[in-house]
Amino acid sequence: MLKVNGQTLLRAEDDVTLTAAALFLLRTLHRDHIRGSHRSGESDVTGTELLFPHCGFTVLAGDKTCGIIGCDSGYDLGVRTESDRVTLSTRKRSVVVARRQWELAVRDFAARVRSFYGSEPPRARIEDPEEAAGWEQFWNEFAVLTTRGGV
């Protein structure tokens, strides 16, 4: 559940891919996310990037960042940073939070996702070289964004 200042922006029963959502949220710490936007040409992998995608069944390596390909379902949220505040917007409403509060919440969420994957049994080895490279870039970008801050 994503609840900000008493307003629910994403319900607990909404079905989303947590790994992709964590990475996309980490990216909002360094650049704005416009609802319904397409990737901004930072990699050669393009497509609509929902902040909370329903699925992310293929991860491909790009020039600087990975691209996550999934279905067109999910939930999107605009994230705009201005100085010391962040505006989160849906189609129906907007809420403003302190930038520091947003950063702490995103980093905590990402740490919980990473911890879950670290505590689970090892995943099956990915045989497809392109997909393996995509996942390697995914986790490398994830690590960079959670440790020193940006790609």
N, C-alpha and C positions, 0 to 999 in steps of 0.2 A: 504494500500500500504506500502511495506517495501522498502524504498529507502535509500541507503547508499552511501555517497560520489558521488552522482549523478548517481549511478547505481541502477536500479530497480531490486529487488530480488523477490518481490511478488507483483502482480498487484492488484488493488482495486477490480477488477471484479472476482478474484479468490475466490471460495466458500470454506470457512474454518469455523471451530468451534472455536469461539473466547475464550470461557472459557478454553478449553483444550490447545489451543495455549498459552494463558497467563500463565497457570501453567507450561507448558513445557519450555517456555522462562524463567520463574523464576528459574527453575531448572538449566538452563545454567549459572546462576550466581555463581553456586557452583560446577559444573562439566561440562566437555566437552560433546558435543553432536556430535556423528559421524553420518553422513548421512546414512540412511538405517539401522541403528543399532537396536538391540533388547534391551529390558530393561536389566539392568545389575544384576539381581538377588537380588535387594534390597527389593523386595516384592515377594509374591508368585503369582503375576499376571504378566504374560509375554506377549510379542507380539511386533511387530514392532511399534516404537514410532515415527511417523512423527511429526516434530516440528509444522507444521500447518496442522492438520488432517481435512479432509473434514467433518467427523462426529465423534461423540463420544456418541453413543447411550446407552452405559452401563458403569457405573463406579463401580468398585469393590474395596473393602478395601483389602490392602495387609499387610505385616508385619510392614513396616515403611511408605510406600507411597501407594497411590491408583493407580490402573491401569485403563486406559480408553480404552474401546473396541469400535471399529468403523469399517468402511469399509477400504479397502486398498488404497483409493484415498486420495489425499492431496498433500502437498508440503513439501519437506524436505530441510534442510539447515544444513550444518556442522557448529558447533560453537566450536572454540578452543581458550582457554585463555592461554596466555603466558605473565607473568609479568604484564605490564601495557597496553597490547593491546589484542584485540580479533580479530580473523580471522573468517570471515563468508564466507562459500563456497557453491556454487551450482555445478552442473555438468559442467557448462560452465565457471565460473569465481569465483574469490575470491577477497574480499575486507578486508582491515584492518581498525579497528576503535580503538580509545582510550577506554580502559576498563571502565573508568568512564562514558564516553559517552554512551556505551552499557548499563551499569547498570542503568543510568538515563532513557534511552529510554524504557527499559524493565519494570522498576518500574512504569513509567508513563502509559504505555500500560495496565499493570495489574490493576492499580488504576482506569483507565477508564472502564475496564471490570467490576470490582467490583462495581463501582459507578452505572453503568447501572443496574446491578442486584439488587442493593439496592434501586433504584428509581422506579423499575417496581412493578406492583401489586404482591402480594405474589403468589408463585408458588403452584400448586396443591401438596398436601401431597403425598409423595411416599409411596405406600402401601407395596411393596416388601421389607422385612427387610434387605436382602443383598444389594440391590441397595441403600436403605436409608443409610446404614452404609458406603457404598462407597462414596456417596455424602457428608456425614458428614466428612469423612476423607479428601475428596477433599478440602472442604472449610477450614478445620483446617490446612492442609498443605499449602494452599494458604495464609492463615493468617500468619503462621510462616515465610514463605519465603518473605512476604512483610514487616514484622515488624522487626524481629531480624536477619533474614538472612539464615537459613538453617535447614534442617531436618536431 
